[in-house]
Structure formats: structure tokens, C-alpha cells
């Protein structure tokens, strides 16, 4: 279910012109938010995936690039 949501959000971003986004990158972005607090409830995960904005995602990708994390 979560994988399908991430893929759906990636498809949404591709429709907006961001062609190289995949579901794993969406998951990495959303999951990074919970690095310190642990995995949240399912409804919180679903909300965070569906409400993810392209600016939040691009900020995450930019910071990941600066930190040297591969995409």
C-alpha cells in the first residue's frame, strides 16, 4: 500500500515535469522525517505521502546531494 502511494506521488510529480522521480525517492523523503522519532501510525504516513509538495521534495533532494547521499 505504501509503495503504491509513493509511486502514485512520483507519477504526479512526473506529470508536473519532474521526469526522474521514483517511488523510492518519495519514500526516502517522507521517511527521513521520522529518523529520530520512529515509524508513525499508518494514517500519518499516508497523509505525509499524499500531502508532499514538490518544493519539500526538491529541498530534500538538494540537501541529500549536499550531504553526498546518492539519489
Wavefront OBJ file of the C-alpha trace (Angstrom):
o trace
v 0.000 0.000 0.000
v 2.710 2.495 0.957
v 4.729 1.597 -2.121
v 1.697 2.229 -4.327
v 1.138 5.619 -2.700
v 4.774 6.583 -3.232
v 4.591 5.514 -6.865
v 1.375 7.484 -7.286
v 3.007 10.615 -5.859
v 6.033 10.083 -8.116
v 3.688 9.840 -11.100
v 2.036 13.095 -10.020
v 5.435 14.800 -9.933
v 6.274 13.376 -13.363
v 3.068 14.906 -14.716
v 4.295 18.238 -13.363
v 7.506 17.889 -15.367
v 9.849 16.230 -12.871
v 10.545 13.194 -15.025
v 13.183 11.395 -12.973
v 11.294 10.967 -9.704
v 10.552 7.462 -8.497
v 8.657 5.975 -5.590
v 11.789 5.116 -3.615
v 12.873 8.755 -3.587
v 9.427 9.783 -2.372
v 9.668 7.199 0.410
v 13.179 8.347 1.359
v 11.926 11.922 1.614
v 8.918 11.051 3.768
v 10.817 8.516 5.867
v 13.650 10.961 6.652
v 11.162 12.944 8.696
v 10.900 10.029 11.126
v 14.590 9.253 11.590
v 14.564 10.397 15.218
v 11.013 9.593 16.288
v 10.496 6.191 14.706
v 7.794 4.917 12.407
v 4.447 6.717 12.827
v 0.928 5.389 12.513
v -0.264 4.330 9.073
v -2.671 7.245 8.719
v 0.173 9.702 9.374
v 2.332 8.059 6.708
v -0.496 8.173 4.180
v -1.150 11.825 4.967
v 2.526 12.745 4.658
v 2.884 10.999 1.308
v -0.278 12.436 -0.203
v 0.367 15.958 1.074
v 4.032 16.063 -0.002
v 4.697 19.157 -2.090
v 7.242 19.332 -4.866
v 9.125 22.097 -3.048
v 9.531 19.900 0.050
v 10.737 17.054 -2.128
v 13.207 19.206 -4.056
v 14.567 20.660 -0.798
v 15.123 17.124 0.477
v 16.877 16.109 -2.743
v 19.079 19.211 -2.676
v 20.116 18.601 0.932
v 20.775 14.948 0.129
v 23.039 15.991 -2.723
v 24.954 18.372 -0.456
v 25.374 15.610 2.121
v 26.686 13.302 -0.568
v 23.813 10.826 -0.417
v 23.200 9.092 -3.741
v 19.786 9.530 -5.301
l 1 2 3 4 5 6 7 8 9 10 11 12 13 14 15 16 17 18 19 20 21 22 23 24 25 26 27 28 29 30 31 32 33 34 35 36 37 38 39 40 41 42 43 44 45 46 47 48 49 50 51 52 53 54 55 56 57 58 59 60 61 62 63 64 65 66 67 68 69 70 71
